[in-house]
Every structure is written in structure tokens, then in C-alpha cells.
Amino acid sequence: MVKKKEGFSLVFMGTPDFAVASLKALLNAGYHIAAVITAPDKPSGRGKKPRFPAVKKFSEKAGLKVLQPVKLKDPGFLKALKNLHADLQVVVAFRMLPEQVWAMPPMGTINLHASLLPQYRGAAPIHHAIINGEKQTGLTTFLLQKEIDTGNILLQKKLEIGPEETVGELHDRMMAEGGKLLVETIEKLREGKITPIDQKKLISPGTVLKPAPKIYKNDCRIQWNNDLDSVHNFIRGLSPFPCAFSELKSPKGEIFHVKIYRVSREKSSKHLTPGTILTDGKTYVKVAVVDGFIRLLEWQLADRKRLETEEILRGFHLDENWYFTCENRDNP
């Protein structure tokens, strides 16, 4: 049985699955969670039934108090938060906090971020690290302050990125490691064994900081006239969500929306117009880029299931007169 951390109280703030692993790790470590703050329920589907955040689902099963403020500056919420008398607040994958919230506890508020700060500040650090072809990333715990993702660093953990690893696979690894890093951070904070590091001291002259802004649907269109590695990294950096896409055009001018989840690379000195398709119509589909071919391994046609290439070609006729649209071709 886990020994409870007597006389020490936390408030946890988070919304998606990524945050659930951290909340679970804190509970398993014996920490008292005074309350969990998460996003309001959202209507979903045709019936507009409420969709609960992943953190809420877990918290209710664990018997934790849940608060879902619409506005974080609401006086009623601020009063309820103050009355919890938390020693420390922990934020994982939540929204930006106003100062009256993050400055409230005596030990402040710590955040878990999925990059090695100060690199990849922003909402989508895991995606952008893979899209940019990074071979290493990591996790950072830091103290919140006014500007987003700029607070003093507490601890960091480095993680290697596999050459074929997708954002979904890396996300799941980081999710598990993040909970461990949070527990370690809080233990060392309580023991006075951490000296926070100003991020400015980690930015040497000439360092270029790479941002990680939120990714929107229009950002996910594949540019086939890029090089092989760039297209490969772009696709795996968006798989499985929000997913890279392209438009497939038939000889008759029909347009088919395609999501692409998994591919491999094939270097070639054969230069074809980007977006050109090579296929035997049965077992493989290759798409030309500027320095080779992207072989489609797992993809999805609109309103159909995500399948491997051979399965798709059994029920969908495709030949080399088809192509994927891109710049310099008739983009729809």
C-alpha cells in the first residue's frame, strides 16, 4: 500500500489522455489531490451529448473532486481554488493560466512540457520535433510565470526519437515518462534539492529557438515537391492525429481526399514530377518527390477505413495515370 504524503496537498490541472498518466503517477506516489481542474464538457455528435475530458473520466472513477470552470478569472472559481489551500499546483496539457491562479499556492505552480525547453515552446512540441527531423527530444518541468513556457526550469529528461517513430508512438512514451519526472520533481522540491534555472541562461549567442505552435487542418497538407526526408518526417510527425493529407486525382478529374499514416522512403536518381504515382495496382503505391519516392504503407480514403496498401488496392482501382496534387500541378 502506498504511504500517503501527510500534510502536503496538490491541485492538478489537465485535460487530455497525456495528463491522465501524470495524475495517476501522483496518486500512485501517495500525493493528496485536493481537486482536479479540467476543461468543461463539450457537446459531441449529432445528438450533442456531452463529451467528458479524459482527465474528468479518470478523476471521477478515482473519487477526486473535479472543477470545470469556463473562465479561470471567475470570482467563484478563484474563491473555490483558494479554499483548497493547496501547497502546489501541477499543470499538464491545460490552458494558459492567469497570474492570480498560478501564483496562488505558496510553492507556486509547476508545468510539465513535452520538449527540452527553451526549444519547442508552444502547443505542439511533439509534432514539431518529428516534423523537423529531430533525433532527440525530452521533457521539462518548470515553474509557471507570465509568458508561456518561459519559466525557470526544474528538471529535464532526454529521449531519443526513432527514425520511423510517429508522433502517436512518441506521445505515448513521453506520457509515461512525464509522470515519473513530475513525481521526481515534486519530491526534490519538497526536499529543497532543486535550484531552478533561468531559461535565458540556456540560450547561448546565435541559438535559434524553434517554436511549436498549434497545428491546424490547413497545416497538414503534404507538399510532394519537398525532399524525401522532409515529406517522410512531415507524415510521421502528424500520424495518427491530426494526420497528413493530400488529394488524389483520377484521369477523369475526380478528387479523392486521402489521409496518410505510415510510409517508407526510397532514394532514387529517377526524377519524376512530384506527386506522380508508380503502382502495380495490387501491392504497392509510390509517390514521387524531388529526390526519390514515398511508398505508401498505411492510408485512408475518405469515408473508408484506414488500411494497408494491398487491402486498399483490392477494392480501389489505381494506376499510373492518377497523381497526387501539389504546387505546380492543378491543386484543387
N, C-alpha and C positions, 0 to 999 in steps of 0.2 A: 504493500500500500504506500502511495506517495505521501510523504510528510508535507503538511501544509506550511507555507511561509507565513508564520504568525505576525500580525502587526504590520503587514505591508499589503497595500491594495492597488490594483491596476484598473484602468478603464481601457478597453480595447476598441479601436475604430477600424473598420474594414468592410468590404462588400463582396468581392468575388471569391471563387474557389482558392485562388492564390493566398488569400488572407486566412482561410479556414485552417490550413496546415499550421500557421503560426499560432493561431488561437488555441488549437489543440495541443501544440507543444508547450504553451504556457500553462495550460491546465494540467498536463501530464507532469510538469515540473513542480506542481504544487502551489502555483500562484492563485491568490484570490482575485477573481474578476468581479469588480463591483457592478459593472454594467458593460454592455456591448452597444456601440453606436454604429448604425449602418444606414444605408440608403432607404428611402421609402419604397414600398411595394409599387410595382408598375403593372398596368393592365396589359394583358398579352392575349394574342389570338383573336379569333372572330368574336368569341363570347366576352372578350375584355376581362377575363378572370385575372385576379391579382397574381403576379409572379413575385415570389419571395426571393430576396437576395440569398446567396449561398450561405453567407455568414449568419443570417437570421435563422435559416433552417437548422444549422448545426447548433446555434446558441439555444434555441427553444428545446431541442432534444436534450441538451446538456443542463437544462434548468437555469439558464442565465437570464438576467434581466436585460431586455432589449429596448433601446430607444431609437426612433426613426424620425429625426427632425427634418422638416422640409427646408427650414432656414436655420443655419448654425448660429446666427446672431439673435434668434428669437429669445426674448427675455425669459419665457417659461422654460425653454431648454437650458439656457445658461444657469438658471436657478437650480434646475434638477441636477445638472452636471456638478455644480458647486457642492450640492448637498451629498454627493457621493464620497467626498473627502478622499479622493484618490491621491496616492503618493506620486504616481507616474502614469502618463498616458502613452499608449502604444498605437501607432498608426501603420497599417499595411494596406496598400491599394485602396485608398479612400480619396475623398476630395480635398481641395485646399482648405485649410483651417484659418479662421480669423484669429488675430492675436489674443483676444480675450479667451479663446478656447485653448490654444496651445501653451499659453503662458500660465494657465490656471494652477496646475499641480506644483507642489514645492520642488519636485525633481524635474519639472518640465515635461516635454513630450518628445518621444523618440520615434523615428520613422525607419522602416526597412525599405531600401530601394534596390532594384534589380540591376545594378551596374556598379562598376568601380568608380564612384564619384571622385573627382568632378566631371568625369566623362559621362556622356549619355544622360544628362538631366532631362526630365520630361516624362510624358505619359506612356511611352512605348519603348523602353530601353532594350528589352529582349529582342524585339523585332528588328530594331535598327542595328544592333550589334551584328546580327547574322546577315542582314541585307548589305552591310558594309564589309562583309568578309572577315570579321574579326576572328582570331583563333583563341582568344581568351576574353572572358568577362568576369563577373563576380557579383557579390552582394555587399551592401554597405548599410550599417546602422549609423544614424546621425541625429543630432538634436535639431528640432524644427526651429526656424526663425522666419522672418518676414518673406524673403524671396525664396521661391520654390526650389527645393533640392540643393540649397547652398549652405545649410547649417554645418556646424562643426562635427567632424567625423569621429565616431566612437570605435567601431571595429569594421574590418573588411575580410572577405573570404574570396579567394580567386578560384575560378572554374574554367576548365578548358572547354572549347566548343568543338565538337566533332565535325569533320569535313562534310558529312552528309546530314548532320543533325538539323531537324526542323525547329521552328520556334515553339511548337507544341511540346516536343520532347525536352528541349532545354527549359521551358517553363516548368514542367513537372519536376525536373531535377532541382531547379532553383527554389521551387515551392517547398520541398522537403528540407533543403539546406538552410533556407531562410528562417524556419522555425528554430533550428538549432542555434543559429547565430544570434537570434533575438534573446533566447534563454541565456546564452553565454554573456551577452551584452548587459542584461539586467543584473545577473549575478555579480559581474565585475563592477558595475555602477554602485551597487549596494555596498560592496566591499571597498570602494574607493580606489580601485585598481585600474581605472581608465583615465587617461589625460586626453580630453577632446582636442582634435587637430583642426585648425582653421584650414578650410579648403584652399584658400588663396596661397598657402604655403606649398601646396602640391602642384601649383601651376607655374612651371618654370618658363622663362622668357622664350617665346617662339612656339609654345604649346598651342595647338589648335584644339579647341573643345568641340566635340561632336554632339549635336543636340539629338533629342529623341522625342520629337513632337507626336501628338496623337495622329494615328493613321486613319484616313477617311477612304471611302469606297473608290473615289476617283484616283487615289494614290496607288491603287492595286493593279492598274492596267500594265500588262507586260510590254516592254519595249524590245521587240525582237532584233532591232538594229543596234543593240548593245553587244558587248563581247560575251563570250561563253560563261566566264566566271560570274560576271555581273548578273546575267539572267538567271543562272543557277542559284546564286545567293538570294536574289530577289524572291524567287519562287519558294525556296525553303524558309526564308525569313517571314513569309506570310502564311505558312501552312501549319495547322489547318484553318486558322482564323486570323484575319478576315478573308484570306485566300486570294492569291494572284489569279487574274482572269484575262481572257482575250476573246476576240471574235473570230470565229471560223467561217470562211466564206466559200460557198459552193460555186461550181461553174455556172449555175443558173442565177447567181446573185443572192441566194438565200443566206441569211446570217444566223449563226448558232453561237449562243453565249456559252463559253467554256470556262470552268474553274479547274486549275491545275495544282495538284497536291504534291506529287513526287516525280522527280525527273533524274536523269543522269546526263553526264557530259561526254561529248565525243569530239576531240580535236580533229580538224580537217583542213587541208590546203585547198579543198574544193570550195570555191566562192559562189554561193547562190544568193539570190535576192532574199534578204531577211524576211522570215515568215513563210518561205517556201516549204512545202511538205514533201518528204520522202516516205513512202509506205508500201508494204506489200499487200495492204488491205486485210491482213489476217493477224499478224503477230507483232508488228512494230509501227510506230509513228515517230518520225524525226522532223524537227523544225529547224530550219537554217537560221543561224545568227552570223555575225560578221566573221568569226574565226572557227566555225565548226557547226555542230548540231546539238540541240537539246532533244534527248529521247524522252518521250512522254511515258511514264510508268503507271501513274495513277491519276485519273482526271474525271471530270463530271460534266455531262451535257445538261443544259437547263431542264428542269423538271424530271431528271433521271437520277439514278443512284451514282454514287462515287464508286468507280470500278477500275480494275487494271485494264491496260490497253487491249489485250486479247479478248477480254469479256465484252468491251465496248464494240470492238470490230465485228463480233459475231452478229450484232443486231443493228449496226450502223455502217452504211456504205461510205467509204472514204478512199479516194485515190489521189494521185499526184496533180490533179487539176484543181484541187482545193488549196487554200492557203489561209494563214493567219494574218489578219490585218495589222498594219503598223504604219509608222510615218513613212512617207514616200510611196505608200500604196493607198488604195481608196478606203481610208479609215471611215467607218460608219459614223 
